[in-house]
Amino acid sequence: MKIKPEDAYLDLMKKALTFSLWPEPPVPIDTFKYGGSPIKRLILWFLSHISRILRPTPIQLVKQRTFTKEQRDEGWGWPGYAHSMIGLKRFDNIRYCVETVIRDGIEGDLIETGVWRGGACIFMRAILAAHGVENRKVYLADSFEGLPRPNAERFPADKGDTHHIHNFLKVSQAEVENNFRSFGLLDDQVVFLKGWFSDTLPKAPMTKLAVLRLDGDMYGSTMDALKNLYPKLSKGGFCIIDDYHIAGCKKAVEDFRAENGIRAELIAINKNDAAVYWRKE
């Protein structure tokens, strides 16, 4: 069977960005320990950084982690080294949507709101490169400081949300730029929109979008993105919701679709409706 070069390239990119080619590495034991008493967190920090005390012997206590094939496919779990946590099925959806708008001549750029380490956007840029597309840009909208504290007065559905406490979700713009650079994909077709969505998205510079991918977890982040960017989505373009299984995000999508009379079918990307998408009519 003859494999097209662009298929081989994009398949390899997908597997590299999800770290699917290698076993999941162990992580320092304090990586996900945000709760608990201050004493417990101090002990875990000490044990995790014991190598500093035992120099010159480099020792660090870590926790072994393994991901099953299903977890890799579905994007369940927060990976240590991967550039993305969305899983292989959601990468396949990105490719389908981007290649469809290219094939059908749907006008507009591509954007993801909430990019973490940038893996999904790196893949978008790789798809454009594989098809020789030079007249579209990939926009990355993110605070690059983690998620915001919930604003329960403005968005009651976000009351009690704890995403902001996870340091693991805080990835700087410099790190994301380096991730692009490592794949040879950092150029003037990649545009960063740094800041909270409520500040950056109302003045986002693009006039038309062909693919709008939301990965903001919360009601407020999702609604800010939909209200400011969905009007720019071209007819025939795709709206992808990465966190539809999260209650706040799902409610924001349902509220926005109801308020705007959107009846396009919601299509599940993976199990448990963890992510969904629709095509703008």
SULHU-V33698 format. One record per residue. N is the residue number from 1. RES is the residue in one small letter. SS is DSSP state (H for helix, E for strand, L for the rest). PHI is phi in whole degrees, 0 to 359 (* if undefined). OMEGA is omega in whole degrees, 0 to 359 (* if undefined). Layout:
N|RES|SS|PHI|OMEGA + N|RES|SS|PHI|OMEGA
This chain:
1|m|L|*|180 + 2|k|L|275|181 + 3|i|L|257|178 + 4|k|L|291|181 + 5|p|H|303|181 + 6|e|H|293|177 + 7|d|H|292|180 + 8|a|H|297|181 + 9|y|H|296|184 + 10|l|H|289|176 + 11|d|H|294|178 + 12|l|H|295|178 + 13|m|H|301|180 + 14|k|H|301|182 + 15|k|H|289|178 + 16|a|H|290|183 + 17|l|H|293|178 + 18|t|L|265|181 + 19|f|L|59|183 + 20|s|L|282|182 + 21|l|L|273|187 + 22|w|L|225|175 + 23|p|L|295|179 + 24|e|L|292|181 + 25|p|L|284|173 + 26|p|L|290|180 + 27|v|E|235|174 + 28|p|E|306|189 + 29|i|L|295|180 + 30|d|L|262|187 + 31|t|L|302|185 + 32|f|L|250|183 + 33|k|L|263|180 + 34|y|L|265|181 + 35|g|L|265|179 + 36|g|L|84|183 + 37|s|L|287|177 + 38|p|H|303|180 + 39|i|H|295|180 + 40|k|H|297|180 + 41|r|H|293|178 + 42|l|H|293|179 + 43|i|H|296|180 + 44|l|H|296|178 + 45|w|H|297|181 + 46|f|H|299|181 + 47|l|H|295|181 + 48|s|H|292|184 + 49|h|L|250|184 + 50|i|H|296|181 + 51|s|H|298|179 + 52|r|H|294|182 + 53|i|L|274|185 + 54|l|L|267|178 + 55|r|L|308|9 + 56|p|L|273|180 + 57|t|L|281|183 + 58|p|L|280|180 + 59|i|L|235|176 + 60|q|L|217|178 + 61|l|L|275|183 + 62|v|E|229|177 + 63|k|E|248|180 + 64|q|L|288|179 + 65|r|L|226|176 + 66|t|L|226|175 + 67|f|L|243|176 + 68|t|L|281|177 + 69|k|H|301|179 + 70|e|H|298|178 + 71|q|H|296|176 + 72|r|H|295|182 + 73|d|H|294|187 + 74|e|H|274|182 + 75|g|L|78|178 + 76|w|L|258|180 + 77|g|L|114|179 + 78|w|L|259|186 + 79|p|L|282|182 + 80|g|L|281|186 + 81|y|L|254|186 + 82|a|L|300|177 + 83|h|L|278|180 + 84|s|L|210|177 + 85|m|L|246|189 + 86|i|L|277|177 + 87|g|L|87|188 + 88|l|H|292|181 + 89|k|H|296|180 + 90|r|H|287|172 + 91|f|H|294|177 + 92|d|H|299|178 + 93|n|H|294|177 + 94|i|H|301|180 + 95|r|H|298|180 + 96|y|H|301|183 + 97|c|H|294|182 + 98|v|H|293|180 + 99|e|H|292|178 + 100|t|H|292|181 + 101|v|H|291|175 + 102|i|H|294|182 + 103|r|H|297|184 + 104|d|H|272|179 + 105|g|L|68|178 + 106|i|L|286|186 + 107|e|L|285|172 + 108|g|L|131|179 + 109|d|E|268|180 + 110|l|E|240|178 + 111|i|E|214|167 + 112|e|E|236|177 + 113|t|E|253|188 + 114|g|L|99|193 + 115|v|L|246|184 + 116|w|L|50|182 + 117|r|L|272|173 + 118|g|L|92|187 + 119|g|H|303|181 + 120|a|H|296|180 + 121|c|H|286|174 + 122|i|H|300|179 + 123|f|H|294|177 + 124|m|H|302|180 + 125|r|H|295|178 + 126|a|H|295|179 + 127|i|H|296|177 + 128|l|H|300|180 + 129|a|H|296|182 + 130|a|H|298|182 + 131|h|L|256|177 + 132|g|L|66|181 + 133|v|L|273|183 + 134|e|L|243|184 + 135|n|L|252|175 + 136|r|L|232|177 + 137|k|L|245|174 + 138|v|E|250|180 + 139|y|E|259|177 + 140|l|E|243|179 + 141|a|E|257|183 + 142|d|E|194|173 + 143|s|L|287|188 + 144|f|L|58|177 + 145|e|L|223|183 + 146|g|L|91|182 + 147|l|L|269|182 + 148|p|L|285|170 + 149|r|L|294|182 + 150|p|L|296|175 + 151|n|L|257|187 + 152|a|L|292|179 + 153|e|L|290|180 + 154|r|L|279|183 + 155|f|L|230|182 + 156|p|H|303|181 + 157|a|H|295|181 + 158|d|H|268|181 + 159|k|L|302|179 + 160|g|L|84|180 + 161|d|L|297|185 + 162|t|L|242|181 + 163|h|H|301|186 + 164|h|H|291|183 + 165|i|H|277|187 + 166|h|L|274|178 + 167|n|H|298|180 + 168|f|H|299|182 + 169|l|H|271|180 + 170|k|L|268|180 + 171|v|L|231|185 + 172|s|L|287|176 + 173|q|H|298|180 + 174|a|H|300|179 + 175|e|H|293|179 + 176|v|H|295|177 + 177|e|H|300|179 + 178|n|H|295|177 + 179|n|H|295|175 + 180|f|H|299|184 + 181|r|H|298|182 + 182|s|H|295|177 + 183|f|L|259|180 + 184|g|L|69|187 + 185|l|L|237|178 + 186|l|L|268|180 + 187|d|L|209|185 + 188|d|L|283|172 + 189|q|L|270|178 + 190|v|E|246|185 + 191|v|E|234|180 + 192|f|E|260|175 + 193|l|E|243|186 + 194|k|E|271|177 + 195|g|L|138|177 + 196|w|L|292|184 + 197|f|H|304|182 + 198|s|H|297|180 + 199|d|H|265|188 + 200|t|H|270|188 + 201|l|H|289|177 + 202|p|H|299|181 + 203|k|H|244|178 + 204|a|L|301|193 + 205|p|L|283|184 + 206|m|L|288|178 + 207|t|L|260|179 + 208|k|L|224|177 + 209|l|E|236|175 + 210|a|E|253|177 + 211|v|E|226|179 + 212|l|E|241|183 + 213|r|E|244|184 + 214|l|E|255|178 + 215|d|L|219|185 + 216|g|L|254|174 + 217|d|L|68|191 + 218|m|L|260|177 + 219|y|H|298|184 + 220|g|H|298|180 + 221|s|H|296|180 + 222|t|H|292|182 + 223|m|H|292|177 + 224|d|H|301|181 + 225|a|H|292|181 + 226|l|H|296|183 + 227|k|H|295|185 + 228|n|H|271|188 + 229|l|H|248|183 + 230|y|H|300|176 + 231|p|H|300|179 + 232|k|H|273|182 + 233|l|E|285|182 + 234|s|E|294|173 + 235|k|E|299|185 + 236|g|E|93|176 + 237|g|E|279|185 + 238|f|E|245|172 + 239|c|E|247|182 + 240|i|E|249|179 + 241|i|E|247|187 + 242|d|L|281|190 + 243|d|L|244|186 + 244|y|L|296|180 + 245|h|L|282|178 + 246|i|L|275|190 + 247|a|H|305|182 + 248|g|H|296|179 + 249|c|H|297|181 + 250|k|H|300|180 + 251|k|H|295|179 + 252|a|H|298|179 + 253|v|H|296|181 + 254|e|H|297|180 + 255|d|H|296|183 + 256|f|H|295|180 + 257|r|H|297|179 + 258|a|H|293|182 + 259|e|H|296|184 + 260|n|L|251|176 + 261|g|L|61|181 + 262|i|L|275|183 + 263|r|L|246|179 + 264|a|L|302|184 + 265|e|L|296|172 + 266|l|L|278|183 + 267|i|E|249|180 + 268|a|E|287|178 + 269|i|L|267|179 + 270|n|L|215|187 + 271|k|H|297|175 + 272|n|H|61|181 + 273|d|H|52|179 + 274|a|L|300|176 + 275|a|L|218|180 + 276|v|E|222|175 + 277|y|E|206|171 + 278|w|E|214|179 + 279|r|E|255|184 + 280|k|L|293|183 + 281|e|L|268|*
